[in-house]
Amino acid sequence: MFGNKVLWITIASWAIAQSLKIVLGFIREKKINFSWFITTGGMPSSHAAGVSALTVCLGMSEGFSSPIFALAVIFAFITMFDAQTSRRSIGIQAKILNLIMEDIYSGRKISEKKLKELIGHTPVEVLAGCFLGICVAVLFYH
C-alpha cells in the first residue's frame, strides 16, 4: 500500500484541491477556515481532481488502451457528472429550505441547524478539479 504510486498521487491530488479551497476562501472572505479542508463543494472540485489523477495514473501505469483505464474513465465521468448535477441540486434545495425556515421562524430564535448548501459543484469547479488532477498525475507519476 505504501509503495502504491497511483494511490498516493490520487490522495495528493485530492489534498491539493482541498487545500486550494482554504487559500481561495481566504482570498474571497479574508479569513482562514480550516473546515473548508473537509467540506464538500467549492473551487476546485476535489472529487474531479481525485478521479482525474486516478484515471491518468492508471492510464500511464496500465496503458491507455487497457480495460482498467476504460473502467477508470467511466468512473471519472460518473463521479464528475454526479458532482455537478445530483449533488448540486441537493445544495440548491438546501438553500431554498433554509430560506423557507427563515421565513417561518422570522422573529424567533431558531435552534434548528441549517442545511449545508455547498454540496455540489458548478461545471467550472469540476473542470478546474479535473485539470488539477491531470496536472498532479502527470507531474508526480514519473
Rosetta blueprint (number, residue, H / E / L):
1 M L
2 F L
3 G L
4 N L
5 K H
6 V H
7 L H
8 W H
9 I H
10 T H
11 I H
12 A H
13 S H
14 W H
15 A H
16 I H
17 A H
18 Q H
19 S H
20 L H
21 K H
22 I H
23 V H
24 L H
25 G H
26 F H
27 I H
28 R H
29 E H
30 K L
31 K L
32 I L
33 N L
34 F H
35 S H
36 W H
37 F H
38 I L
39 T L
40 T L
41 G L
42 G L
43 M L
44 P L
45 S L
46 S H
47 H H
48 A H
49 A H
50 G H
51 V H
52 S H
53 A H
54 L H
55 T H
56 V H
57 C H
58 L H
59 G H
60 M H
61 S H
62 E H
63 G L
64 F L
65 S L
66 S L
67 P H
68 I H
69 F H
70 A H
71 L H
72 A H
73 V H
74 I H
75 F H
76 A H
77 F H
78 I H
79 T H
80 M H
81 F H
82 D H
83 A H
84 Q H
85 T L
86 S H
87 R H
88 R H
89 S H
90 I H
91 G H
92 I H
93 Q H
94 A H
95 K H
96 I H
97 L H
98 N H
99 L H
100 I H
101 M H
102 E H
103 D H
104 I H
105 Y L
106 S L
107 G L
108 R L
109 K L
110 I L
111 S L
112 E L
113 K L
114 K L
115 L L
116 K L
117 E L
118 L L
119 I L
120 G L
121 H L
122 T L
123 P H
124 V H
125 E H
126 V H
127 L H
128 A H
129 G H
130 C H
131 F H
132 L H
133 G H
134 I H
135 C H
136 V H
137 A H
138 V H
139 L H
140 F H
141 Y H
142 H L
